[in-house]
Amino acid sequence: MLDRVNDQNELASVRYFANDLEILRPGRCVRCAVSGQLIALEDLRYWNAERQEAYASAEFALQRWQALQGGDG
């Protein structure tokens, strides 16, 4: 994962699909919807196509899913 972004142009704009993604605006990374961490595009593995959110890890994806279900685990 990345530590910081030097320029807003480094943030990519991405459209997420169930099994794929489309880069709408080139960049090096996206932000995790839960932690705010930067995720290099080559490291991006977890996202929610319905909510159009990226997650830095499976744990963050689960945490977000649980929050949306109204539970905490």
BELVEN-V192245 format. One record per backbone hydrogen bond with DSSP energy under -1.0 kcal/mol. NH is the residue of the N-H (numbers start at 1). CO is the residue of the C=O. Records with the same first field share a line. If there is no record, write none. Layout:
# BELVEN-V192245
NH = CO  CO
This chain:
# BELVEN-V192245
10 = 7
11 = 8
12 = 29
13 = 25
15 = 22
17 = 20
22 = 15
24 = 13
25 = 13
28 = 10
29 = 10
30 = 39
32 = 37
33 = 54
36 = 32
39 = 30
41 = 28
43 = 40
48 = 53
52 = 48
53 = 48
55 = 46
61 = 57
62 = 58
63 = 59
64 = 60
65 = 61
66 = 62
67 = 63
68 = 64
69 = 65
71 = 66
